[in-house]
Amino acid sequence: MSANINIRPIEQKDNAILASVIRTALTEFGANKPGTVYYDPTTDALFELFQKPGSYYFIATINNEVVGGCGIFPTENLPQGTCELVKLYLQTNARGTGLGKQLMEKSMQWAKENGYNQVYLESMPELAKAVSIYEKVGFSRINQPLGNSGHCGCDIWMTKQL
């Protein structure tokens, strides 16, 4: 039997499970450290966070179970026309399925349709597998952070033109 995979907009009922997916993934990769979304209070209220104009968050489900998500956010002090690709996390069972790439592509398509011409992201060495995927879809490393994400625990910064 094949899995029923769906990508949809975030709903308020997704907050708790999504926070759990994010913190579990960060713990799994040893990235549950200060200065990351692990300790960011907005991680528990993503639906509310993504009500901000210029932002959008997609939820991935497999057989109606939330397995992760990815979004676009107009992080403070980013260059004109730039948004941040944020909070791309998947449960273990959803990794290696192409779902992360689908979420990224859907998020970047939304960004392009909504007037952005560049996407920025922050990551860390502990998430090397994700960084290699970002590179495969066309992100390039840059030498310093852009904007003001508040996540000082990240030391890999990347951009991609849309």
C-alpha positions in Angstrom: 0.0 0.0 0.0 1.4 3.4 -0.9 1.6 6.3 1.5 -0.7 9.2 1.1 1.6 12.3 1.0 0.2 15.7 1.3 1.6 19.2 1.5 -0.7 21.9 2.9 -0.7 25.3 4.7 0.0 25.3 8.5 -3.0 25.2 10.8 -3.2 26.0 14.5 -3.6 22.4 15.5 -0.1 21.7 14.0 1.8 23.7 16.6 2.5 21.1 19.2 3.4 18.2 16.9 5.5 20.5 14.7 7.5 21.8 17.8 8.1 18.1 18.7 9.3 17.2 15.2 11.7 20.2 15.2 13.1 19.5 18.7 13.4 15.8 18.1 15.3 16.3 14.9 17.7 18.8 16.5 18.3 16.5 19.4 18.9 13.6 17.0 21.7 15.5 15.2 23.2 17.0 18.3 22.1 20.5 17.4 19.8 21.1 20.4 21.9 24.0 21.6 21.3 27.6 22.7 21.1 30.1 19.8 19.0 27.7 17.7 15.2 27.2 17.1 15.3 24.5 19.8 15.2 27.2 22.4 13.2 29.8 20.4 9.8 30.4 22.0 8.2 30.9 18.6 8.9 27.2 17.9 5.8 26.4 20.0 3.6 28.9 18.1 4.5 28.5 14.5 0.9 29.0 13.2 0.8 32.4 14.9 4.4 33.3 13.7 3.5 32.6 10.1 0.5 35.0 10.1 3.0 37.8 9.5 2.6 39.3 6.0 5.3 38.0 3.6 5.5 34.7 5.4 4.1 31.2 4.6 4.6 27.7 6.1 3.9 24.4 4.5 3.1 21.2 6.5 3.9 17.7 5.1 1.7 14.8 6.1 2.0 11.1 5.4 -1.3 9.3 5.8 -2.7 12.4 7.6 0.2 12.4 10.2 2.2 15.6 10.4 5.9 14.6 9.6 7.4 18.0 9.1 7.3 21.3 7.3 9.2 24.3 5.8 8.5 28.0 5.4 9.4 31.4 4.1 9.8 34.3 6.5 10.6 38.0 6.0 13.4 38.1 8.6 14.3 41.5 9.9 17.0 43.5 8.1 17.4 41.1 5.1 18.3 42.8 1.8 15.3 44.1 -0.3 13.6 41.2 -2.1 15.1 38.6 0.1 13.3 36.1 2.4 14.5 33.4 4.7 13.9 29.7 4.1 13.1 28.5 7.7 12.3 25.6 9.8 12.7 22.8 7.3 12.4 19.7 9.5 11.2 16.2 8.9 10.6 13.2 11.2 13.1 10.3 10.6 10.5 8.2 8.7 10.0 11.0 6.2 13.7 11.6 5.4 15.2 10.3 2.2 11.8 10.3 0.5 12.2 13.5 -1.5 9.7 15.2 0.8 12.2 17.8 2.1 13.1 18.8 -1.5 9.4 19.1 -2.3 8.8 21.3 0.7 11.8 23.5 -0.2 10.6 23.8 -3.8 7.1 24.6 -2.8 8.3 27.3 -0.4 10.6 28.9 -2.9 7.8 28.9 -5.5 5.6 30.7 -3.1 8.4 33.2 -2.4 8.9 33.9 -6.1 5.1 34.3 -6.7 5.0 36.7 -3.8 7.7 39.1 -5.0 10.9 37.7 -3.5 14.0 37.3 -5.8 16.4 35.7 -3.3 16.2 33.2 -0.6 18.6 33.1 2.4 19.0 30.3 5.0 21.1 29.5 8.0 22.3 26.1 9.1 25.1 24.4 11.1 27.7 21.7 10.6 25.6 19.2 12.6 23.0 19.4 9.8 25.5 18.5 7.1 23.0 16.2 5.3 20.6 19.2 4.9 23.4 21.5 3.8 24.3 19.1 1.0 20.6 19.1 -0.1 20.6 22.9 -0.1 23.7 22.9 -2.3 22.0 20.4 -4.7 19.0 22.7 -5.2 21.3 25.7 -6.0 22.1 27.4 -2.7 25.6 28.8 -2.4 27.5 29.5 0.8 28.2 33.1 1.8 30.7 34.4 4.4 28.5 36.2 6.9 24.9 36.1 8.1 22.2 38.4 6.5 19.4 40.0 8.5 18.6 39.4 12.1 17.3 35.9 12.7 18.4 35.8 16.4 20.0 32.4 15.8 23.6 32.9 16.8 24.1 29.1 17.0 24.1 28.9 13.2 27.4 29.4 11.3 26.6 28.3 7.8 24.8 30.9 5.7 23.6 30.3 2.1 21.6 32.2 -0.6 19.8 31.3 -3.8 18.5 33.5 -6.6 14.9 32.8 -7.6 
